Structures are given as C-alpha cells and as structure tokens.
Amino acid sequence: MSLFRLDASIRTEGSTSRALGDIVEAEWSANHPDSAITRRHIGTEPLPATAWSDAVAASMTPESERTAEQSAAADLARELTDELVGADALLFAVPLYNFGVSQHFKSYVDLVLTDPRMAPGATPATKDKPAVLVTVQGGNYSAGTPKEGWDHATAWMRRILEDVWLLDVEVVTREFTLVGVNPALDQFTEMADELKQLAEDQAAQHGRSLARALEQRAA
C-alpha cells in the first residue's frame, strides 16, 4: 500500500492544513504501518512559474524539436503524474488564500493536465483512486454567514478531483482559523473551537476510511 501526500501551505510551522493532513496520515499509517508515503510540498517548494506554458508548448512540439525548457517541463509533468498514478491513495492539504485556490495548487493541476495520461479527452490514470481533500479557511463562508459564497476554491478543487481526475474524494474543511489571530473575530471563539474539533474528528474518520477503501478493494 502507498500514499501520496501533497501540501500547498506556504507556512512551514503553524499550518492548519498541514495539521489536519497529519491527522489523516496518522490514521492511514495506523492501518498501513509499513506503507510507503510520497510527499510533495508545493507551497514551500513551488513549481517553476513557466513550467505550465513550457509543457503546453512541448505537447505541441515533436520531441526532437523541443527546447531544453520544454523538455524539462514535460519531464516534470510526467514526474508529478507518476506520483499520482503510483500511489494507492491520495491526500491533498490545500488552504484557501484570498478567497481562492492556492496559486501553487492551480499551477500543479495545470501542469498535471498536460501529461497525456491526464489530458482532456483521456480517461484519467487516477480514475477511482480514493482520496482526501483537506482545506482550511480563515473566515466562515457557509450558508447564512455575511460572506456566504466567498469561498471560490473548494468547489473548483472538487470539480478537478472528482469530475476531471475521477477520484473518490472525501473533504475535510476547517473554518475560522483566524479566530485568535484577528481580534475582529474574537466573538466567535467558542464556535471556532467547536469547528476545530469537528474538523479534526472528520480528518481522523476520513483517514480511516481511506485505509479501509483499499482493504475493501483488495478483498
């Protein structure tokens, strides 16, 4: 059994998305203690800014005529896709930044989609793999809140993971992570504590489900 884990937080310490990802991973490891875990940290080790455009150009250029940059980008897209294809289960920990998807994760997705195994029109090589998406939000954008609808990331990520990559995805979301940081949110301290506990419980549950999904498939 093997797990691929991707983190998109720009923080090396104090990252809430990493902390929730750690809970998922711990439950996975408890069920598969000898499994291999491949990690990629695109928030602290971002992909080259020109990789996507170079990979797109490479896909339309005969291999013998590609520039060095185009060849390197195509190789990187292949490496990223190999990580997804080679794993039995996938974990993505991606925070909400400025009401939208992390630029690092968007660049990652764009680059993966240039690989022929994941390109539009092809059945993605990730089809039916079990996955967990962890996402965190500084505020609260759920129904009935003053900023309902300001989360422009989660729906997009679900569309990519579920409908484009055809993964079997469970989602963990923690809201109000800026409570205790932004004084304007102090009135929501009790609610934030409840949401934190709920998210941690869900992360543990989905981590166990991720492990069981493979066991059921193997059976």
MDAnalysis code that builds the backbone (N, CA, C; Angstrom):
import MDAnalysis as mda
import numpy as np

u = mda.Universe.empty(657, n_residues=219, atom_resindex=np.repeat(np.arange(219), 3), trajectory=True)
u.add_TopologyAttr("name", ["N", "CA", "C"] * 219)
u.add_TopologyAttr("resid", np.arange(1, 220))
u.add_TopologyAttr("resname", ["MET", "SER", "LEU", "PHE", "ARG", "LEU", "ASP", "ALA", "SER", "ILE", "ARG", "THR", "GLU", "GLY", "SER", "THR", "SER", "ARG", "ALA", "LEU", "GLY", "ASP", "ILE", "VAL", "GLU", "ALA", "GLU", "TRP", "SER", "ALA", "ASN", "HIS", "PRO", "ASP", "SER", "ALA", "ILE", "THR", "ARG", "ARG", "HIS", "ILE", "GLY", "THR", "GLU", "PRO", "LEU", "PRO", "ALA", "THR", "ALA", "TRP", "SER", "ASP", "ALA", "VAL", "ALA", "ALA", "SER", "MET", "THR", "PRO", "GLU", "SER", "GLU", "ARG", "THR", "ALA", "GLU", "GLN", "SER", "ALA", "ALA", "ALA", "ASP", "LEU", "ALA", "ARG", "GLU", "LEU", "THR", "ASP", "GLU", "LEU", "VAL", "GLY", "ALA", "ASP", "ALA", "LEU", "LEU", "PHE", "ALA", "VAL", "PRO", "LEU", "TYR", "ASN", "PHE", "GLY", "VAL", "SER", "GLN", "HIS", "PHE", "LYS", "SER", "TYR", "VAL", "ASP", "LEU", "VAL", "LEU", "THR", "ASP", "PRO", "ARG", "MET", "ALA", "PRO", "GLY", "ALA", "THR", "PRO", "ALA", "THR", "LYS", "ASP", "LYS", "PRO", "ALA", "VAL", "LEU", "VAL", "THR", "VAL", "GLN", "GLY", "GLY", "ASN", "TYR", "SER", "ALA", "GLY", "THR", "PRO", "LYS", "GLU", "GLY", "TRP", "ASP", "HIS", "ALA", "THR", "ALA", "TRP", "MET", "ARG", "ARG", "ILE", "LEU", "GLU", "ASP", "VAL", "TRP", "LEU", "LEU", "ASP", "VAL", "GLU", "VAL", "VAL", "THR", "ARG", "GLU", "PHE", "THR", "LEU", "VAL", "GLY", "VAL", "ASN", "PRO", "ALA", "LEU", "ASP", "GLN", "PHE", "THR", "GLU", "MET", "ALA", "ASP", "GLU", "LEU", "LYS", "GLN", "LEU", "ALA", "GLU", "ASP", "GLN", "ALA", "ALA", "GLN", "HIS", "GLY", "ARG", "SER", "LEU", "ALA", "ARG", "ALA", "LEU", "GLU", "GLN", "ARG", "ALA", "ALA"])
u.atoms.positions = np.array([
    [0.839, -1.187, 0.000],
    [0.000, 0.000, 0.000],
    [0.880, 1.245, 0.000],
    [0.432, 2.287, -0.688],
    [1.220, 3.518, -0.738],
    [0.298, 4.727, -0.734],
    [0.788, 5.817, -0.146],
    [0.040, 7.064, -0.038],
    [0.860, 8.185, -0.657],
    [0.201, 9.018, -1.462],
    [0.820, 10.250, -1.934],
    [0.175, 11.417, -1.199],
    [1.005, 12.289, -0.644],
    [0.508, 13.452, 0.087],
    [1.067, 14.728, -0.515],
    [0.171, 15.665, -0.799],
    [0.559, 16.977, -1.316],
    [0.130, 18.056, -0.339],
    [1.046, 18.948, 0.011],
    [0.749, 20.106, 0.854],
    [0.961, 21.382, 0.053],
    [0.034, 22.337, 0.216],
    [0.132, 23.590, -0.524],
    [0.268, 24.810, 0.385],
    [0.411, 24.609, 1.683],
    [0.561, 25.739, 2.599],
    [1.916, 26.407, 2.392],
    [1.938, 27.741, 2.497],
    [3.201, 28.471, 2.380],
    [3.918, 28.531, 3.727],
    [3.290, 27.986, 4.764],
    [3.873, 28.030, 6.100],
    [4.612, 26.728, 6.408],
    [5.749, 26.869, 7.064],
    [6.493, 25.685, 7.490],
    [6.120, 25.285, 8.914],
    [5.605, 26.238, 9.716],
    [5.141, 25.951, 11.070],
    [3.791, 26.617, 11.283],
    [2.968, 26.007, 12.091],
    [1.675, 26.587, 12.418],
    [0.638, 26.478, 11.320],
    [0.848, 25.596, 10.365],
    [-0.101, 25.434, 9.263],
    [-1.262, 24.552, 9.698],
    [-2.464, 25.078, 9.599],
    [-3.647, 24.304, 9.973],
    [-3.920, 23.195, 8.971],
    [-3.716, 23.468, 7.688],
    [-3.963, 22.429, 6.691],
    [-2.991, 21.267, 6.862],
    [-1.749, 21.578, 7.202],
    [-0.777, 20.505, 7.451],
    [-1.164, 19.697, 8.686],
    [-1.632, 20.404, 9.714],
    [-2.011, 19.714, 10.946],
    [-3.148, 18.732, 10.693],
    [-4.147, 19.143, 9.913],
    [-5.244, 18.235, 9.590],
    [-4.763, 17.107, 8.680],
    [-3.869, 17.444, 7.752],
    [-3.292, 16.407, 6.913],
    [-2.535, 15.383, 7.733],
    [-1.870, 15.854, 8.782],
    [-1.136, 14.942, 9.662],
    [-2.085, 13.939, 10.332],
    [-3.290, 14.409, 10.681],
    [-4.265, 13.516, 11.317],
    [-4.698, 12.431, 10.330],
    [-4.980, 12.844, 9.101],
    [-5.357, 11.865, 8.071],
    [-4.233, 10.857, 7.866],
    [-3.008, 11.370, 7.738],
    [-1.861, 10.489, 7.509],
    [-1.640, 9.537, 8.680],
    [-1.827, 10.034, 9.896],
    [-1.628, 9.184, 11.069],
    [-2.605, 8.014, 11.074],
    [-3.854, 8.279, 10.707],
    [-4.841, 7.200, 10.658],
    [-4.493, 6.212, 9.546],
    [-4.030, 6.742, 8.425],
    [-3.587, 5.870, 7.331],
    [-2.456, 4.952, 7.811],
    [-1.457, 5.574, 8.448],
    [-0.282, 4.814, 8.890],
    [-0.626, 3.800, 9.968],
    [-1.627, 4.116, 10.791],
    [-2.037, 3.172, 11.822],
    [-2.591, 1.896, 11.201],
    [-3.227, 2.044, 10.045],
    [-3.795, 0.886, 9.355],
    [-2.809, 0.237, 8.397],
    [-1.851, 1.028, 7.905],
    [-0.851, 0.510, 6.967],
    [0.538, 0.959, 7.431],
    [1.013, 0.416, 8.551],
    [2.245, 0.902, 9.171],
    [3.500, 0.751, 8.311],
    [3.481, -0.164, 7.380],
    [4.673, -0.395, 6.558],
    [4.544, 0.205, 5.166],
    [3.526, 1.034, 4.968],
    [3.294, 1.563, 3.628],
    [4.271, 2.685, 3.294],
    [4.523, 2.861, 2.006],
    [5.372, 3.955, 1.524],
    [4.529, 5.227, 1.426],
    [5.105, 6.358, 1.822],
    [4.432, 7.646, 1.718],
    [5.321, 8.586, 0.922],
    [4.790, 9.067, -0.188],
    [5.494, 10.047, -1.014],
    [4.907, 11.417, -0.725],
    [5.763, 12.402, -0.498],
    [5.297, 13.748, -0.153],
    [5.812, 14.775, -1.155],
    [4.977, 15.756, -1.422],
    [5.394, 16.904, -2.231],
    [4.834, 18.158, -1.574],
    [5.708, 19.143, -1.343],
    [5.322, 20.385, -0.667],
    [5.423, 21.547, -1.668],
    [4.335, 21.780, -2.383],
    [4.374, 22.800, -3.423],
    [4.239, 24.213, -2.884],
    [3.849, 24.358, -1.611],
    [3.773, 25.690, -1.023],
    [5.138, 26.224, -0.650],
    [5.992, 25.364, -0.129],
    [7.339, 25.785, 0.268],
    [8.376, 25.474, -0.803],
    [8.043, 24.570, -1.714],
    [8.926, 24.242, -2.841],
    [8.092, 24.338, -4.117],
    [7.751, 25.565, -4.527],
    [6.818, 25.752, -5.646],
    [7.381, 25.284, -6.980],
    [6.462, 24.940, -7.863],
    [6.839, 24.545, -9.208],
    [7.318, 25.776, -9.979],
    [8.189, 25.610, -10.957],
    [8.664, 26.748, -11.754],
    [7.505, 27.498, -12.396],
    [7.579, 28.809, -12.393],
    [6.471, 29.631, -12.880],
    [6.173, 29.409, -14.355],
    [7.178, 29.053, -15.137],
    [6.981, 28.885, -16.572],
    [6.739, 27.433, -16.977],
    [6.669, 26.533, -16.000],
    [6.575, 25.111, -16.335],
    [5.323, 24.784, -17.133],
    [4.183, 25.362, -16.760],
    [2.943, 25.023, -17.456],
    [2.990, 25.446, -18.919],
    [3.368, 26.703, -19.176],
    [3.409, 27.170, -20.567],
    [4.432, 26.376, -21.378],
    [5.545, 26.037, -20.765],
    [6.552, 25.235, -21.471],
    [6.028, 23.828, -21.760],
    [5.285, 23.255, -20.809],
    [4.736, 21.912, -21.011],
    [3.659, 21.916, -22.096],
    [2.853, 22.960, -22.132],
    [1.838, 23.076, -23.185],
    [2.521, 23.161, -24.548],
    [3.556, 23.986, -24.625],
    [4.298, 24.102, -25.885],
    [4.935, 22.767, -26.261],
    [5.453, 22.050, -25.263],
    [6.083, 20.754, -25.527],
    [5.079, 19.757, -26.098],
    [3.839, 19.818, -25.623],
    [2.823, 18.874, -26.087],
    [2.475, 19.085, -27.550],
    [2.807, 20.245, -28.089],
    [2.506, 20.548, -29.494],
    [3.763, 20.571, -30.357],
    [4.867, 20.084, -29.785],
    [6.155, 20.129, -30.474],
    [6.762, 18.734, -30.518],
    [7.236, 18.269, -31.680],
    [7.918, 16.974, -31.733],
    [9.057, 16.925, -30.726],
    [9.217, 15.780, -30.082],
    [10.204, 15.669, -29.012],
    [11.599, 16.100, -29.454],
    [11.962, 15.787, -30.678],
    [13.302, 16.127, -31.173],
    [13.494, 17.623, -31.386],
    [12.391, 18.372, -31.414],
    [12.471, 19.806, -31.691],
    [12.207, 20.664, -30.453],
    [11.994, 20.039, -29.314],
    [11.693, 20.799, -28.107],
    [12.916, 21.541, -27.586],
    [12.656, 22.680, -26.963],
    [13.731, 23.384, -26.285],
    [14.054, 22.661, -24.985],
    [15.163, 23.036, -24.381],
    [15.534, 22.417, -23.109],
    [14.466, 22.693, -22.057],
    [13.901, 23.894, -22.073],
    [12.870, 24.254, -21.105],
    [11.600, 23.440, -21.323],
    [11.244, 23.231, -22.588],
    [10.051, 22.440, -22.883],
    [10.233, 20.981, -22.460],
    [11.399, 20.431, -22.715],
    [11.671, 19.044, -22.314],
    [11.645, 18.894, -20.805],
    [12.224, 19.871, -20.097],
    [12.243, 19.816, -18.638],
    [10.835, 19.902, -18.074],
    [9.989, 20.744, -18.672],
    [8.617, 20.892, -18.196],
    [7.814, 19.619, -18.442],
    [8.003, 18.998, -19.613],
    [7.310, 17.746, -19.915],
    [7.753, 16.642, -18.953],
    [9.038, 16.633, -18.635],
    [9.554, 15.640, -17.685],
    [8.957, 15.862, -16.296],
    [8.812, 17.131, -15.899],
    [8.243, 17.438, -14.588],
    [6.776, 17.024, -14.538],
    [6.027, 17.299, -15.602],
    [4.619, 16.874, -15.654],
    [4.514, 15.359, -15.537],
    [5.424, 14.651, -16.180],
    [5.438, 13.192, -16.107],
    [5.747, 12.726, -14.683],
    [6.684, 13.398, -14.035],
    [7.046, 13.043, -12.661],
    [5.866, 13.252, -11.711],
    [5.187, 14.379, -11.842],
    [4.029, 14.664, -10.985],
    [2.929, 13.626, -11.193],
    [2.694, 13.276, -12.438],
    [1.655, 12.302, -12.736],
    [2.052, 10.909, -12.261],
    [3.328, 10.580, -12.388],
    [3.812, 9.293, -11.876],
    [3.517, 9.149, -10.389],
    [3.670, 10.252, -9.647],
    [3.405, 10.210, -8.200],
    [1.944, 9.889, -7.924],
    [1.047, 10.471, -8.716],
    [-0.384, 10.209, -8.537],
    [-0.737, 8.786, -8.948],
    [-0.209, 8.368, -10.088],
    [-0.539, 7.054, -10.624],
    [0.064, 5.942, -9.763],
    [1.241, 6.183, -9.211],
    [1.936, 5.146, -8.457],
    [1.408, 4.919, -7.059],
    [0.577, 5.806, -6.565],
    [0.053, 5.688, -5.200],
    [-1.298, 4.987, -5.196],
    [-1.567, 4.275, -4.101],
    [-2.867, 3.623, -3.941],
    [-3.924, 4.593, -3.422],
    [-3.490, 5.605, -2.678],
    [-4.411, 6.579, -2.101],
    [-3.746, 7.952, -2.118],
    [-4.566, 9.007, -2.106],
    [-4.062, 10.361, -2.276],
    [-4.600, 11.278, -1.179],
    [-3.752, 12.198, -0.746],
    [-4.120, 13.188, 0.274],
    [-3.663, 14.554, -0.198],
    [-4.599, 15.501, -0.272],
    [-4.291, 16.866, -0.680],
    [-4.661, 17.811, 0.458],
    [-3.693, 18.588, 0.936],
    [-3.941, 19.561, 2.010],
    [-3.711, 20.951, 1.428],
    [-4.808, 21.663, 1.162],
    [-4.730, 22.907, 0.396],
    [-5.532, 24.012, 1.094],
    [-4.869, 25.049, 1.597],
    [-5.598, 26.130, 2.257],
    [-6.251, 27.077, 1.268],
    [-7.249, 27.823, 1.755],
    [-7.881, 28.903, 0.997],
    [-7.032, 30.151, 1.160],
    [-6.654, 30.776, 0.042],
    [-5.887, 32.024, 0.094],
    [-6.641, 33.123, -0.648],
    [-6.937, 34.213, 0.070],
    [-7.597, 35.371, -0.548],
    [-8.858, 34.965, -1.311],
    [-9.626, 34.088, -0.670],
    [-10.928, 33.637, -1.163],
    [-10.843, 32.725, -2.390],
    [-9.635, 32.316, -2.773],
    [-9.493, 31.486, -3.960],
    [-8.513, 30.349, -3.742],
    [-8.331, 29.562, -4.796],
    [-7.441, 28.405, -4.716],
    [-5.995, 28.876, -4.660],
    [-5.179, 28.167, -3.928],
    [-3.751, 28.444, -3.860],
    [-3.153, 28.447, -5.263],
    [-2.358, 29.488, -5.559],
    [-1.724, 29.553, -6.875],
    [-0.817, 28.349, -7.102],
    [-0.227, 27.839, -6.026],
    [0.663, 26.694, -6.155],
    [-0.108, 25.443, -6.573],
    [-1.302, 25.275, -6.002],
    [-2.103, 24.107, -6.363],
    [-2.659, 24.255, -7.773],
    [-3.051, 25.459, -8.153],
    [-3.547, 25.693, -9.519],
    [-2.445, 25.373, -10.529],
    [-1.224, 25.821, -10.262],
    [-0.102, 25.532, -11.159],
    [0.152, 24.028, -11.240],
    [0.025, 23.372, -10.107],
    [0.216, 21.920, -10.049],
    [-0.814, 21.204, -10.921],
    [-2.075, 21.560, -10.758],
    [-3.137, 20.932, -11.541],
    [-2.927, 21.189, -13.032],
    [-2.645, 22.440, -13.384],
    [-2.442, 22.779, -14.792],
    [-1.326, 21.939, -15.404],
    [-0.246, 21.757, -14.656],
    [0.892, 21.009, -15.180],
    [0.551, 19.528, -15.328],
    [-0.117, 18.956, -14.338],
    [-0.506, 17.546, -14.424],
    [-1.384, 17.301, -15.646],
    [-2.259, 18.249, -15.949],
    [-3.191, 18.066, -17.066],
    [-2.507, 18.116, -18.425],
    [-1.225, 18.463, -18.473],
    [-0.507, 18.406, -19.748],
    [0.051, 17.015, -20.030],
    [0.068, 16.145, -19.014],
    [0.538, 14.784, -19.237],
    [-0.523, 14.010, -20.016],
    [-0.126, 13.256, -21.036],
    [-1.109, 12.538, -21.860],
    [-2.038, 11.630, -21.066],
    [-1.580, 11.107, -19.930],
    [-2.421, 10.219, -19.133],
    [-3.537, 10.958, -18.414],
    [-3.428, 12.286, -18.330],
    [-4.402, 13.084, -17.596],
    [-5.046, 14.155, -18.476],
    [-4.684, 14.184, -19.737],
    [-5.118, 15.249, -20.630],
    [-6.611, 15.158, -20.934],
    [-7.243, 16.277, -21.265],
    [-8.663, 16.257, -21.647],
    [-8.911, 15.272, -22.785],
    [-9.982, 14.515, -22.633],
    [-10.328, 13.526, -23.643],
    [-9.865, 12.123, -23.304],
    [-8.907, 12.025, -22.401],
    [-8.414, 10.714, -21.984],
    [-9.090, 10.305, -20.672],
    [-9.237, 9.004, -20.452],
    [-9.678, 8.535, -19.140],
    [-8.514, 8.723, -18.187],
    [-8.666, 9.554, -17.152],
    [-7.517, 9.863, -16.295],
    [-6.957, 8.629, -15.608],
    [-5.649, 8.582, -15.508],
    [-4.980, 7.439, -14.883],
    [-5.285, 7.338, -13.390],
    [-5.901, 8.371, -12.835],
    [-6.248, 8.380, -11.409],
    [-7.663, 7.860, -11.145],
    [-8.363, 7.448, -12.172],
    [-9.778, 7.080, -12.043],
    [-10.011, 6.089, -10.900],
    [-10.959, 6.462, -10.025],
    [-11.455, 5.625, -8.918],
    [-10.490, 5.489, -7.741],
    [-9.381, 6.190, -7.750],
    [-8.496, 6.141, -6.575],
    [-9.172, 6.859, -5.401],
    [-9.048, 6.325, -4.181],
    [-9.584, 7.025, -3.012],
    [-8.693, 8.205, -2.631],
    [-9.311, 9.287, -2.197],
    [-8.550, 10.497, -1.870],
    [-9.247, 11.289, -0.775],
    [-8.470, 12.086, -0.077],
    [-8.997, 13.030, 0.901],
    [-8.478, 14.416, 0.543],
    [-9.373, 15.384, 0.511],
    [-9.015, 16.789, 0.338],
    [-9.223, 17.503, 1.660],
    [-8.159, 18.089, 2.189],
    [-8.224, 18.908, 3.396],
    [-8.109, 20.366, 2.972],
    [-9.035, 21.195, 3.398],
    [-8.934, 22.619, 3.111],
    [-9.321, 23.419, 4.348],
    [-8.715, 24.586, 4.511],
    [-8.969, 25.415, 5.694],
    [-9.248, 26.845, 5.265],
    [-10.050, 27.519, 6.079],
    [-10.485, 28.882, 5.758],
    [-10.332, 29.775, 6.974],
    [-9.764, 30.952, 6.776],
    [-9.572, 31.879, 7.878],
    [-10.878, 32.385, 8.443],
    [-11.865, 32.581, 7.553],
    [-13.176, 33.038, 7.985],
    [-14.197, 31.922, 7.895],
    [-15.457, 32.324, 7.740],
    [-16.539, 31.356, 7.612],
    [-17.435, 31.821, 6.475],
    [-17.551, 30.997, 5.446],
    [-18.268, 31.393, 4.234],
    [-19.449, 30.478, 3.950],
    [-19.924, 29.801, 4.979],
    [-21.026, 28.861, 4.808],
    [-22.356, 29.595, 4.688],
    [-23.400, 28.845, 4.378],
    [-24.730, 29.417, 4.162],
    [-25.196, 30.198, 5.383],
    [-25.702, 31.389, 5.133],
    [-26.237, 32.222, 6.201],
    [-25.248, 33.181, 6.823],
    [-23.964, 33.052, 6.488],
    [-22.953, 33.972, 7.026],
    [-22.873, 35.213, 6.136],
    [-22.361, 36.341, 6.672],
    [-22.264, 37.574, 5.876],
    [-21.456, 37.413, 4.593],
    [-20.498, 36.511, 4.581],
    [-19.670, 36.312, 3.382],
    [-19.937, 34.964, 2.726],
    [-21.186, 34.540, 2.795],
    [-21.572, 33.313, 2.112],
    [-21.181, 33.404, 0.633],
    [-20.548, 32.344, 0.136],
    [-20.176, 32.312, -1.271],
    [-18.805, 32.863, -1.588],
    [-18.096, 33.361, -0.562],
    [-16.767, 33.930, -0.813],
    [-15.684, 32.859, -0.945],
    [-15.998, 31.634, -0.645],
    [-15.047, 30.535, -0.857],
    [-15.107, 30.136, -2.329],
    [-14.128, 30.617, -3.101],
    [-14.095, 30.336, -4.534],
    [-13.103, 29.222, -4.864],
    [-12.711, 28.454, -3.854],
    [-11.687, 27.425, -4.062],
    [-12.234, 26.007, -3.970],
    [-13.025, 25.716, -2.935],
    [-13.413, 24.336, -2.668],
    [-14.189, 23.718, -3.823],
    [-15.143, 24.457, -4.382],
    [-15.924, 23.907, -5.494],
    [-15.028, 23.604, -6.689],
    [-14.069, 24.483, -6.957],
    [-13.148, 24.250, -8.085],
    [-12.298, 23.013, -7.831],
    [-11.773, 22.889, -6.619],
    [-10.938, 21.727, -6.315],
    [-11.737, 20.439, -6.416],
    [-12.962, 20.453, -5.941],
    [-13.808, 19.265, -6.055],
    [-14.073, 18.936, -7.517],
    [-14.291, 19.948, -8.314],
    [-14.540, 19.704, -9.737],
    [-13.347, 19.017, -10.388],
    [-12.144, 19.495, -10.063],
    [-10.936, 18.890, -10.625],
    [-10.766, 17.458, -10.123],
    [-10.807, 17.284, -8.806],
    [-10.506, 15.978, -8.223],
    [-11.598, 14.944, -8.512],
    [-12.856, 15.353, -8.414],
    [-13.959, 14.413, -8.581],
    [-14.361, 14.219, -10.039],
    [-14.505, 15.317, -10.770],
    [-15.098, 15.244, -12.107],
    [-14.079, 15.188, -13.231],
    [-12.882, 15.705, -13.000],
    [-11.848, 15.674, -14.043],
    [-10.899, 14.502, -13.811],
    [-10.393, 14.376, -12.585],
    [-9.470, 13.275, -12.278],
    [-10.205, 12.011, -11.841],
    [-11.514, 12.107, -11.627],
    [-12.383, 10.958, -11.299],
    [-11.944, 10.218, -10.046],
    [-11.507, 10.983, -9.039],
    [-11.137, 10.396, -7.763],
    [-12.377, 10.194, -6.898],
    [-12.287, 9.273, -5.972],
    [-13.329, 9.056, -4.966],
    [-12.921, 9.883, -3.750],
    [-13.476, 11.084, -3.610],
    [-12.944, 12.095, -2.689],
    [-13.824, 12.297, -1.462],
    [-13.171, 12.378, -0.306],
    [-13.794, 12.864, 0.931],
    [-13.161, 14.215, 1.253],
    [-13.973, 15.143, 1.770],
    [-13.485, 16.504, 2.016],
    [-13.578, 16.852, 3.499],
    [-12.503, 17.429, 4.020],
    [-12.471, 17.960, 5.385],
    [-12.242, 19.461, 5.283],
    [-13.118, 20.245, 5.900],
    [-12.963, 21.700, 5.884],
    [-12.962, 22.223, 7.307],
    [-11.963, 23.036, 7.628],
    [-11.969, 23.727, 8.918],
    [-12.096, 25.226, 8.671],
    [-13.069, 25.842, 9.342],
    [-13.342, 27.269, 9.184],
    [-12.877, 28.047, 10.417],
    [-12.824, 29.362, 10.263],
    [-12.490, 30.289, 11.355],
    [-11.094, 30.061, 11.926],
    [-10.117, 29.761, 11.088],
    [-8.763, 29.556, 11.601],
    [-8.102, 30.862, 12.025],
    [-8.669, 32.011, 11.629],
    [-8.112, 33.302, 12.032],
    [-8.674, 33.796, 13.365],
    [-9.604, 33.039, 13.946],
    [-10.073, 33.364, 15.295],
    [-8.906, 33.159, 16.260],
    [-8.620, 34.188, 17.051],
    [-7.454, 34.156, 17.917],
    [-6.274, 34.880, 17.299],
    [-6.371, 35.162, 16.003],
    [-5.348, 35.919, 15.284],
    [-5.863, 37.306, 14.942],
    [-7.079, 37.357, 14.418],
    [-7.738, 38.615, 14.070],
    [-8.701, 38.994, 15.199],
    [-8.420, 40.084, 15.935],
    [-9.282, 40.460, 17.070],
    [-10.737, 40.674, 16.685],
    [-11.005, 41.017, 15.432],
    [-12.376, 41.253, 14.999],
    [-13.217, 39.982, 15.051],
    [-12.548, 38.847, 15.161],
    [-13.257, 37.559, 15.186],
    [-13.329, 36.949, 16.578],
    [-12.911, 37.691, 17.598],
    [-12.869, 37.138, 18.949],
    [-14.233, 36.638, 19.430],
    [-15.304, 37.252, 18.939],
    [-16.646, 36.859, 19.389],
    [-17.006, 35.430, 18.954],
    [-16.228, 34.890, 18.017],
    [-16.525, 33.554, 17.503],
    [-15.613, 32.484, 18.087],
    [-14.966, 32.789, 19.206],
    [-14.003, 31.858, 19.778],
    [-14.613, 30.494, 20.084],
    [-15.756, 30.487, 20.729],
    [-16.388, 29.213, 21.095],
    [-16.761, 28.418, 19.855],
    [-17.336, 29.099, 18.863],
    [-17.698, 28.418, 17.622],
    [-16.466, 27.878, 16.915],
    [-15.390, 28.655, 16.914],
    [-14.160, 28.219, 16.260],
    [-13.600, 26.969, 16.912],
    [-13.677, 26.896, 18.225],
    [-13.199, 25.708, 18.934],
    [-14.026, 24.478, 18.549],
    [-15.325, 24.673, 18.419],
    [-16.192, 23.559, 18.021],
    [-15.885, 23.109, 16.598],
    [-15.661, 24.078, 15.702],
    [-15.360, 23.745, 14.311],
    [-14.003, 23.057, 14.192],
    [-13.063, 23.457, 15.028],
    [-11.744, 22.817, 15.036],
    [-11.871, 21.348, 15.418],
    [-12.628, 21.087, 16.489],
    [-12.801, 19.711, 16.939],
    [-13.534, 18.884, 15.882],
    [-14.547, 19.483, 15.264],
    [-15.305, 18.775, 14.228],
    [-14.401, 18.412, 13.051],
    [-13.561, 19.358, 12.628],
    [-12.663, 19.103, 11.503],
    [-11.649, 18.019, 11.848],
    [-11.121, 18.053, 13.063],
    [-10.153, 17.029, 13.474],
    [-10.802, 15.655, 13.532],
    [-12.040, 15.597, 14.008],
    [-12.753, 14.323, 14.045],
    [-13.003, 13.801, 12.627],
    [-13.377, 14.707, 11.723],
    [-13.613, 14.304, 10.343],
    [-12.321, 13.844, 9.673],
    [-11.223, 14.534, 9.970],
    [-9.939, 14.138, 9.393],
    [-9.568, 12.724, 9.824],
    [-9.770, 12.419, 11.092],
    [-9.483, 11.075, 11.583],
    [-10.403, 10.045, 10.919],
    [-11.669, 10.393, 10.811],
    [-12.631, 9.478, 10.206],
    [-12.282, 9.211, 8.742],
    [-11.957, 10.272, 8.005],
    [-11.644, 10.100, 6.589],
    [-10.304, 9.383, 6.396],
    [-9.384, 9.566, 7.332],
    [-8.132, 8.824, 7.271],
    [-8.371, 7.333, 7.402],
    [-9.261, 6.968, 8.316],
    [-9.614, 5.551, 8.482],
    [-10.355, 5.031, 7.242],
    [-11.240, 5.866, 6.705],
    [-11.982, 5.461, 5.512],
    [-11.053, 5.263, 4.323],
    [-10.027, 6.110, 4.241],
    [-9.058, 5.999, 3.153],
    [-8.358, 4.648, 3.213],
    [-7.987, 4.239, 4.396],
    [-7.320, 2.940, 4.578],
    [-8.267, 1.788, 4.290],
    [-9.506, 1.911, 4.764],
    [-10.475, 0.830, 4.558],
    [-10.862, 0.675, 3.092],
    [-10.866, 1.788, 2.356],
    [-11.243, 1.733, 0.942],
    [-10.317, 0.799, 0.175],
    [-9.050, 0.844, 0.505],
    [-8.092, -0.033, -0.178],
    [-8.254, -1.480, 0.266],
    [-8.527, -1.665, 1.544],
    [-8.733, -3.020, 2.036],
    [-9.950, -3.663, 1.366],
    [-11.008, -2.878, 1.206],
    [-12.216, -3.387, 0.568],
    [-11.952, -3.685, -0.897],
    [-11.150, -2.832, -1.540],
    [-10.847, -3.048, -2.943],
    [-10.010, -4.306, -3.129],
    [-9.039, -4.490, -2.192],
    [-8.174, -5.656, -2.276],
    [-8.953, -6.950, -2.063],
    [-9.980, -6.866, -1.207],
    [-10.794, -8.043, -0.937],
    [-11.656, -8.415, -2.144],
])
